[in-house]
């Protein structure tokens, strides 16, 4: 009987697209998942890009899809940027796997093969672009500390960038957009 039924329905629809799982181990931290739901509710009628930015920087999404604490490549320690969120943001949250015609059918190349929207190199470049994010207001040396070692109240704000852990190599993103080193 709430007067904002459409906003509630939009929030529910967005929660089915921009998914985090209640089954994920957030250590029974309801404020974290409720804060994520608030982002969907507050942006139900807003710009999708703004919503996607807030979802991306929310610690619940960062934990769920392994972007929180994702650090730059370091071959000496056998570390590569985690590609999970980079893949999901393209596959599930935005462009999908295949280019589509206006009627929703897959676009085909000259050989009749389906045109893919992105490839492994794109995922690697986006993963590199999404490195260096962690809980806000921590000392830089605590980057990557276990979730349980960070006090409850510090797990709630939007993630922040930690420059020392961001991969600063040049990156080629979709539509030939280049990020300089």
C-alpha positions as CSV (number, residue, x, y, z in Angstrom):
1,X,0.0,0.0,0.0
2,X,3.0,2.3,-0.2
3,X,2.6,5.3,-2.4
4,X,5.8,4.6,-4.3
5,X,5.0,1.2,-5.7
6,X,6.8,1.8,-9.0
7,X,10.0,2.7,-7.2
8,X,9.8,-0.5,-5.2
9,X,9.2,-2.5,-8.4
10,X,12.1,-0.8,-10.1
11,X,14.3,-1.5,-7.1
12,X,13.3,-5.2,-7.3
13,X,14.0,-5.3,-11.0
14,X,17.4,-3.8,-10.6
15,X,18.2,-6.2,-7.8
16,X,17.6,-9.0,-10.3
17,X,20.1,-7.5,-12.7
18,X,22.8,-6.0,-10.5
19,X,22.9,-9.0,-8.2
20,X,24.7,-9.6,-5.0
21,X,23.8,-12.8,-3.1
22,X,22.3,-13.0,0.3
23,X,24.0,-16.4,0.5
24,X,27.5,-14.7,0.2
25,X,29.4,-14.4,3.5
26,X,29.0,-10.8,4.5
27,X,29.4,-12.1,8.1
28,X,25.7,-11.4,8.8
29,X,26.4,-7.7,8.2
30,X,22.9,-6.6,7.3
31,X,23.8,-2.9,7.1
32,X,26.1,-3.7,4.1
33,X,23.4,-5.5,2.1
34,X,20.7,-2.9,3.1
35,X,23.1,-0.1,2.0
36,X,23.4,-1.8,-1.4
37,X,19.6,-2.1,-1.6
38,X,19.4,1.6,-0.8
39,X,21.6,2.4,-3.8
40,X,19.1,0.6,-6.1
41,X,16.1,2.3,-4.4
42,X,17.6,5.8,-4.6
43,X,18.6,5.3,-8.2
44,X,15.5,3.5,-9.5
45,X,14.6,6.3,-11.8
46,X,18.0,7.8,-12.4
47,X,20.8,7.5,-14.9
48,X,22.1,4.0,-15.4
49,X,25.7,5.1,-15.6
50,X,25.4,6.8,-12.2
51,X,23.8,3.7,-10.8
52,X,26.5,1.5,-12.2
53,X,29.2,3.7,-10.7
54,X,27.6,3.5,-7.3
55,X,27.1,-0.3,-7.6
56,X,30.7,-0.7,-8.7
57,X,32.1,1.2,-5.7
58,X,29.8,-0.4,-3.1
59,X,31.8,-2.8,-0.8
60,X,29.1,-5.5,-1.0
61,X,29.6,-5.7,-4.8
62,X,33.3,-5.4,-4.4
63,X,33.4,-8.4,-2.1
64,X,30.8,-10.4,-4.0
65,X,32.6,-10.1,-7.4
66,X,36.2,-9.8,-6.1
67,X,37.0,-6.2,-7.0
68,X,37.5,-5.1,-3.4
69,X,41.3,-5.4,-2.8
70,X,42.0,-6.2,-6.5
71,X,45.6,-5.1,-6.9
72,X,47.9,-4.3,-9.9
73,X,49.9,-7.0,-11.6
74,X,53.1,-8.1,-9.9
75,X,54.7,-11.0,-11.7
76,X,57.3,-11.5,-9.0
77,X,54.5,-12.4,-6.6
78,X,52.4,-14.1,-9.3
79,X,49.6,-11.6,-8.9
80,X,47.3,-10.6,-11.8
81,X,44.3,-8.4,-11.6
82,X,41.1,-10.4,-10.8
83,X,39.0,-10.4,-14.0
84,X,35.7,-11.4,-12.3
85,X,34.0,-8.0,-12.0
86,X,35.4,-6.8,-15.3
87,X,33.8,-9.8,-17.1
88,X,30.5,-9.5,-15.2
89,X,30.1,-5.7,-15.8
90,X,30.3,-6.3,-19.5
91,X,28.5,-9.6,-19.8
92,X,25.7,-9.2,-17.3
93,X,25.4,-5.5,-16.4
94,X,25.9,-3.8,-19.8
95,X,26.7,-5.0,-23.3
96,X,26.3,-8.7,-23.2
97,X,28.2,-11.3,-25.1
98,X,27.0,-10.7,-28.6
99,X,26.3,-7.6,-30.8
100,X,22.6,-7.4,-31.5
101,X,20.5,-5.9,-34.3
102,X,17.7,-3.5,-33.5
103,X,15.2,-6.5,-33.4
104,X,17.4,-8.3,-30.8
105,X,18.8,-10.9,-33.1
106,X,22.6,-11.5,-33.1
107,X,24.7,-9.5,-35.7
108,X,26.6,-11.7,-38.0
109,X,30.0,-11.0,-39.8
110,X,30.6,-11.7,-43.5
111,X,31.2,-15.4,-42.8
112,X,27.9,-15.7,-41.0
113,X,29.5,-15.9,-37.5
114,X,28.1,-14.1,-34.5
115,X,30.0,-10.9,-33.7
116,X,31.3,-11.0,-30.1
117,X,31.1,-7.7,-28.1
118,X,34.5,-8.2,-26.4
119,X,37.4,-10.6,-26.0
120,X,39.9,-11.8,-23.4
121,X,42.1,-8.7,-24.0
122,X,39.2,-6.4,-23.2
123,X,38.6,-8.2,-20.0
124,X,42.2,-8.0,-19.0
125,X,42.3,-4.3,-19.7
126,X,39.2,-3.6,-17.7
127,X,40.4,-5.7,-14.8
128,X,43.6,-3.6,-14.8
129,X,41.6,-0.4,-14.9
130,X,39.5,-1.6,-11.9
131,X,42.5,-2.2,-9.6
132,X,43.3,-0.4,-6.4
133,X,39.8,-0.1,-4.8
134,X,39.4,-1.0,-1.1
135,X,37.5,0.0,2.0
136,X,37.7,3.8,2.6
137,X,39.8,5.6,5.1
138,X,42.2,2.9,5.9
139,X,46.0,3.4,6.1
140,X,47.4,2.4,2.7
141,X,49.5,-0.5,4.3
142,X,46.2,-2.1,5.3
143,X,45.1,-2.5,1.6
144,X,44.0,-6.1,1.2
145,X,43.6,-6.9,4.9
146,X,41.1,-9.6,5.6
147,X,37.5,-8.5,5.7
148,X,37.2,-9.5,9.3
149,X,40.1,-7.3,10.4
150,X,38.3,-4.1,9.2
151,X,35.9,-2.6,11.8
152,X,32.2,-2.8,11.0
153,X,31.7,0.9,10.5
154,X,34.5,1.1,8.0
155,X,33.0,-1.6,5.8
156,X,30.0,0.5,4.9
157,X,31.2,3.6,2.9
158,X,31.8,3.6,-0.8
159,X,35.2,2.0,-1.7
160,X,38.1,4.4,-2.3
161,X,41.0,4.3,-4.7
162,X,44.5,3.4,-3.3
163,X,47.0,4.8,-5.9
164,X,49.8,2.4,-4.9
165,X,47.7,-0.6,-5.8
166,X,46.3,0.7,-9.1
167,X,47.8,-0.6,-12.3
168,X,49.1,2.4,-14.1
169,X,49.9,0.8,-17.5
170,X,48.1,2.0,-20.6
171,X,44.8,0.3,-21.3
172,X,42.7,0.0,-24.4
173,X,39.0,-0.2,-23.6
174,X,36.0,-0.7,-25.8
175,X,35.3,1.6,-28.7
176,X,39.0,2.3,-29.0
177,X,39.1,4.3,-25.8
178,X,42.6,4.5,-24.5
179,X,43.6,5.2,-20.9
180,X,47.1,6.6,-20.7
181,X,49.8,5.2,-18.4
